[in-house]
């Protein structure tokens, strides 16, 4: 039986799937945090410093506070109180959101209500980060399929005469080509989803011209319609 060998990075993605899972989430945190930084930079350029602080850096404080808690749980830096630092950062970001996210509303209760509703979006934030676990699923699925194709192809070599070799070549080529096609489609489709659903909403602002296909755009003439009453 053909086994999946350890990669050059020093871990077996099948046996060490949790390490692969953490790696996928790290990519998600970096990607989403970069989106918040883009939005903060745009607000700084527009002179909206408070918007950058209350709407972007508050969420970044929660994200990096959660990372500190995770790092403390696995004892990455045992001599640094990452647990306490993470709790303070998350609490600080949550307080900023609760007090100032609804600052455009009139009345103290409306502002606090808007802040509480915005703070509820923390579930969506962690959902966005967990969405990057699809990188783990795609990597493991295609790797396992490749291993299965190898196993099935080498089993055919036990068939006598040239039939075994013919079946081996057929299963090996067709199986891996199909797996490569699935991998290519998955890499394209799921990357687009992570870009448009998880990344772009953090900073993207729509604009431009409305999409109106198959219409006349008159530059020098216009049509005037006169309503003529018919006499009976």
N, C-alpha and C positions, 0 to 999 in steps of 0.2 A: 504493500500500500504506500502510495506517495504521500508524504506528510508535508505540511507547509513549514518551511524553514524560518528561522528567526531572521528578521530584517536587519539591515545594517545599522539601524538605530538602537539595537540592543534589546528588543522586546518582540515577543510573538503576539501579533494582534488577535489571535484566537484565544490563547491562554491568558494574556494580559488585557482582556477587553475593557476592564475598568480604567486602565491607564489610557487606552485609546479613547474611552468616553470622556475622561478629564481633558485630554488633548483637544477633542472636538469642542468642548465647552469653552476652553481657553481661547480658541479661535473665535468663537461667538462673542465672548466678552470684548476682545480686541476690536472686532468688527463693529459692534454696536457702540462701543465707547468712541470709536473714531467718528461715527455718525453724529454723536452728541457734540464732539469737538468741532466738527464742521459747522454745525448750527450755532455753537457759541461764537466761533470766529465770525460768522456772518452777522450776528447780533452786535459784536464789538465794532465791526466796520460800520454798522448803521448807527452806532452810538447808543445802542440799547444794552448798556452794561448790566442793569438790574435783571433784564430778561435772561441774559446769559447765566447770571448767578442763580436766579430762582428757578429757571426752567431747564437748564442743562447741567450745571455743576452740582445741583442738588441730587439729580439722578446719578451722576458719576460718583458722588459721595456714597450713595447706597450701594452701587455696584462694587466699588473697591472695598467698602466695608464688608460686604459679603465674601469677597475674595480673601480678606484677612481672616475671617472666621473659618473658611475652608482650610486655609494654610495652617491655622492654629490647630485644627482638628487632626491634621496629618503630621503635625510637629515638624514643619519645614524649617522654622527658625525657633528652636525651643527656648532660647534665651531672650526672645523678644515677646512682650505681651500682646501678640497679634489679636487674641480674642477680645481684649478690652478695647484696643484700637478700632477693631472692626465694629464693635457695638456702638462706640462713640460716633464713628463716621456714619453708620446707618441711622442712628437716632438724629444726628445733626441734619442729614439730608431729608429725613421724614418731617422734621419740625419745619424746615424751610418750605417744603411743599405744602404742608398743612396751613401754614400761616400766610403764604404769599402767592400760591398758585392761583387763587381766586381773587387776586387783588383788583381786577377790572370790574368786579361786581360791586354794586352799591349796598352798603350796610354790612355790619360786622358779621351777622349770621350768614348772609349770602356769601361773603368772602370765605368764611370758615367752611361752609358747606361745599363751595367750589374746590377748596383745598382738600377736603376729605374725599371728594369724588376723584380728584386727580391722584391722590395718594392710593386710591383703590387700584390705579393702573399699575401698581407694583406687581400684581399678578400677571399682567400682560408682559411686563418687562422680563420677568423670570421665564415666562412662556416663550418669549423670543429667544432667550439664551438656550433654553432646552431644545428649541427647534434645530439648533446646530447639531444635535445628536444624530440627525439624519446622515451626517458625514460618517459617523461610526457605522450606521446600518449599511450604507452603501459600500464602505470599504470591506466590512466583514462579509456581506452577501456575495460580492463579486469574487472575493478571495476564496470563499467556501465553494462557490460554483466551479472555479478553476480547479480546486483540489478534487472535486467530485469527477470532473471531466477527465483529469489525469488518471484517477483510479479506475474509472470505467474503461478508458482507452487501453491501459496496460493489462486489464483483465482479458481483453480480447486476444492478446498475444498467446494465450494458452490454447487457442483454437488451432488445430493442425493445418498443415499445408499453408498455402498463401492466403487463405481466407482470413486468418487472424491478422496478418499484416495489412490487408486491404481495409478491414474493419477498423484497425488501429488508426490508420492514416485518416480515414473518413471521420471517425468520432473525435479524434484529436483536432483536426482542422476545423470541422464544422462547429464543434463545441466551443472552442476558444474564440472563433470568429463571432459566434452568437453572443458569447459573454462580453467580448469587446464592444459589440454594438450596444448591448444593454448598458454597459458601463459608460459609454460615450453619451447616450441619451440621458442617463441618470445624472451624470456630471453637469450636463447642459441645463436640464430642466430644474434640478434642485438648486443649482447655483443661481439661476434666475429668480427662483422663489426667495432665497435668502437675501438677494439684492433688493427686490421690489417690495417684499412684505416685511422683512425684519430691519433692513438697513435704511432704505430710502425714507420711510416715514419719520425717521429721527431728525431729518434736516431738509428734505425736499419740499419745495414750494412750487405749486403748479403755476402755469402762465402760458403766454403765447397766444396764437390765434385759434379760434374755434375750428374744429374739423367739420368742414361742409363740402363733401365731395359732390361732383356732378352739378355744380351751380355756376351761374354766370356772374363773373366779377367785372362789371362795366366800369371803365375808368373815365371815358369821355362822354358817354350818353347815359340817359336814364329814361325809363318808361313811365309815363304819367297816365293813369287810368281815370277816365271821366265816366261818371255814372249818369247815363241818359235815361230820363223817364219816358216810357212809351205811352202815347196817347191813344185812348180807345174811342 
